[in-house]
Amino acid sequence: MLTHRQLQYFVAVAEELHFSRAADRLGVAQSAISVQVQQLERDLNVRLLLRNKRQPITLTDAGALLYAEAVGALRHMERAEQVGLLAASGLSGSVRMGYVASAVTSGLLSRLLGSFRLTHERVRMQVVAMETPKQLHAIETGEIDVGLVRPRRHYPDGVEAMLLHSEPLLVAMSESHALARQPSVKAAELRGQTFIAPQFNESEGFSEVLSRLAAVAGFSAGSEYHVNDFIAATSLAAAGYGVVIVPESIRLFGQPGVTFRPISDFHELVHLVLAYRKREHSPAIRFFVAAAQAQQPKQSSAYGA
């Protein structure tokens, strides 16, 4: 089997057409080059160089053919070595990332990607929109590597989360809604309203937030419309089907026909966390998690974060 050293020494001799100059170029003893080239000829059972004490070294036809292939092979070896070193240091590779819609409207997704790219521009990022429950399952099974999700009290085995973003809540409604005439809304004024909430067949999420809001005002509220995301929820609200409790950043989506009001006596914050596997072997993913950790707010209050 041909070795890297044999090819390297042979290429140097083929280009210099002189053993001594090739040795000087590589910083090795001339005898070492002679031994390696002779071994290469024995391994291939062919003469590669024509040696004559009174004339310059010349390449045989076989030597010329091998030289062309050897140059390409050495370049591939060097590139493979560079790629391996970059991957080992987390400077190349790929990260598959999920996100919820609020990660876009809040600017968290672009902020996180932008800061990571400053030092890891060779890492390929693959991003896909996915609701929280599906993301957590996908991280557990390895379908994705990390995810920007709403926090949960409990995460799948082997999955952790860190708090990255918090924001207040607003109530979204049609511009023609009676409460839209007010600069703010009290929780009690939402009694009897038709509520819309993103819900994914689980007990946690914004339906839980809605229950706590209703408890503040002393009434019971249930969601009459369950949708997959806040874009659909605010679309229904704009059309007059009801009201929806949303993160403040959703107003930046600029959806026509909907308006937003703060809730003056309900100051709960909602959060976004980065979920990831506890034991991660990929350096690129570990560096991404570390970059996210550097952006954590000083105080963490989201459960599970």
Secondary structure as the mmCIF struct_conf table of DSSP 4:
data_model
#
loop_
_struct_conf.conf_type_id
_struct_conf.id
_struct_conf.beg_label_comp_id
_struct_conf.beg_label_asym_id
_struct_conf.beg_label_seq_id
_struct_conf.end_label_comp_id
_struct_conf.end_label_asym_id
_struct_conf.end_label_seq_id
HELX_RH_AL_P HELX_RH_AL_P1 HIS A 4 GLU A 16
BEND BEND1 LEU A 17 LEU A 17
HELX_RH_AL_P HELX_RH_AL_P2 PHE A 19 LEU A 26
TURN_TY1_P TURN_TY1_P1 GLY A 27 GLY A 27
BEND BEND2 VAL A 28 VAL A 28
HELX_RH_AL_P HELX_RH_AL_P3 GLN A 30 LEU A 44
TURN_TY1_P TURN_TY1_P2 ASN A 45 ASN A 45
BEND BEND3 VAL A 46 VAL A 46
STRN STRN1 LEU A 49 ASN A 52
TURN_TY1_P TURN_TY1_P3 LYS A 53 ARG A 54
STRN STRN2 GLN A 55 LEU A 59
HELX_RH_AL_P HELX_RH_AL_P4 ASP A 61 ALA A 88
TURN_TY1_P TURN_TY1_P4 SER A 89 GLY A 90
BEND BEND4 LEU A 91 SER A 92
STRN STRN3 GLY A 93 TYR A 99
HELX_RH_AL_P HELX_RH_AL_P5 ALA A 101 THR A 105
TURN_TY1_P TURN_TY1_P5 SER A 106 SER A 106
BEND BEND5 GLY A 107 GLY A 107
HELX_RH_AL_P HELX_RH_AL_P6 LEU A 108 ARG A 117
TURN_TY1_P TURN_TY1_P6 LEU A 118 THR A 119
TURN_TY1_P TURN_TY1_P7 GLU A 121 ARG A 122
STRN STRN4 VAL A 123 ALA A 129
HELX_RH_AL_P HELX_RH_AL_P7 THR A 132 THR A 141
TURN_TY1_P TURN_TY1_P8 GLY A 142 GLY A 142
BEND BEND6 GLU A 143 GLU A 143
BEND BEND7 ASP A 145 ASP A 145
STRN STRN5 VAL A 146 VAL A 149
BEND BEND8 ARG A 153 HIS A 154
TURN_TY1_P TURN_TY1_P9 ASP A 157 GLY A 158
STRN STRN6 VAL A 159 SER A 174
TURN_TY1_P TURN_TY1_P10 GLU A 175 SER A 176
BEND BEND9 HIS A 177 HIS A 177
HELX_RH_3T_P HELX_RH_3T_P1 ALA A 178 ARG A 181
BEND BEND10 GLN A 182 SER A 184
STRN STRN7 VAL A 185 VAL A 185
HELX_RH_3T_P HELX_RH_3T_P2 ALA A 187 LEU A 190
TURN_TY1_P TURN_TY1_P11 ARG A 191 GLY A 192
HELX_LH_PP_P HELX_LH_PP_P1 GLN A 193 THR A 194
STRN STRN8 PHE A 195 PRO A 198
BEND BEND11 ASN A 201 SER A 203
BEND BEND12 GLY A 205 GLY A 205
HELX_RH_AL_P HELX_RH_AL_P8 PHE A 206 ALA A 217
TURN_TY1_P TURN_TY1_P12 GLY A 218 GLY A 218
STRN STRN9 SER A 223 VAL A 227
BEND BEND13 ASN A 228 ASP A 229
HELX_RH_AL_P HELX_RH_AL_P9 PHE A 230 ALA A 238
TURN_TY1_P TURN_TY1_P13 ALA A 239 GLY A 240
BEND BEND14 TYR A 241 TYR A 241
STRN STRN10 VAL A 243 PRO A 247
HELX_RH_3T_P HELX_RH_3T_P3 GLU A 248 PHE A 253
TURN_TY1_P TURN_TY1_P14 PRO A 256 GLY A 257
STRN STRN11 VAL A 258 PRO A 262
STRN STRN12 ILE A 263 ILE A 263
TURN_TY1_P TURN_TY1_P15 SER A 264 ASP A 265
STRN STRN13 LEU A 269 ARG A 277
BEND BEND15 LYS A 278 ARG A 279
HELX_RH_AL_P HELX_RH_AL_P10 PRO A 283 GLN A 293
TURN_TY1_P TURN_TY1_P16 ALA A 294 GLN A 295
BEND BEND16 LYS A 298 GLN A 299
BEND BEND17 ALA A 302 ALA A 302
TURN_TY1_P TURN_TY1_P17 TYR A 303 GLY A 304
#
